[in-house]
Amino acid sequence: MGALPESAAEGGIRLAQVKEELVAWVKTLMSAAVYAVLLGATERGLASYWRTPACFEELAVREAIGLDPGERVVALIHLGPPAGD
């Protein structure tokens, strides 16, 4: 375990760094989960498409779908029959 911070300010900086690292890990894990869904869809013969529209950052859209301030949309996954089917 690391040494204790010398001051509250140093502790705050370290906490901010840990939070940034945690957020990065969560994004990585969520991306892997979305990718697993896409692979599963392909295995089942479905076409799939992953996107995250920028509109999910707009206040009106966030309110319309009931997102809390700390929540983020990671993926909008489209699934369906392949084109031409």
N, C-alpha and C positions, 0 to 999 in steps of 0.2 A: 504494500500500500504506500502511496506517495506521502511526502512530508506535508504537514499542515501548513496552510498559508500563513505568511508573516502578518498580513493585515486583512481587514474585511475587503478592501479594494482588490487585493490580490486574489482573495477567495472568489469575488465576483467575476473576475476575469477568467479564472479557471472554470467556474460554473458555466460561463458563456461558451467556453471552448468545448466543454463536455456536451452542452446542449447542441452546438453545431454538429459535433460528431454523431450524436444520437439521431438528429434529423437526417443526416446523410445516410446513416445505416437504415433508418426506416424507409427512406426513399428507395434505397437499393433493394430491400426486402420486398417492398410493395411492387416494384418493377418486376422482380423475379416471379411474384405471384401472378401478375398480369400476363407475363410471358407464358407461364404454365397453362393459363386458361387458353391462350392463343394456340399453343401446341396441342392441347386437348381437343380444341375445336377442329384443327386441321386433321388430327387423327380420326375424327368422326365424320370427315368429309364436308365440314362447314367452311365457308369463307369467313375470314375475320379481319378486323381492322382496328387498330388502337390509335386513339388520338386524345388529346386533352385541349379542348378549345379554350382560347384566351378569355372567352366570355364568362367563364366561371370565376374570374377575378372581379367582375363588375358587381357592384353592390346590388343593383336591381335583380340580377340573375341569382346571386347568392341568397337574397331574401326570398325570391320566388320558389327556390328549391329547399329552403329551410336550413342553409348552412350556418353554423355558428362561426364567430370570428376566427377561432383557432383551427377550423377544419379546412381541408383542401381537397379538391377533386384531383385524383391521381390519373384516372383513366376513364375514358368513355369507350367501351368496347362494343363494336358492331359485329354481330354474328348473323349468318344467314346462308342460304344456298349459294353455291358459286354462280357467277354470271353465266348465262346460257343454259342453266338448268330449269 
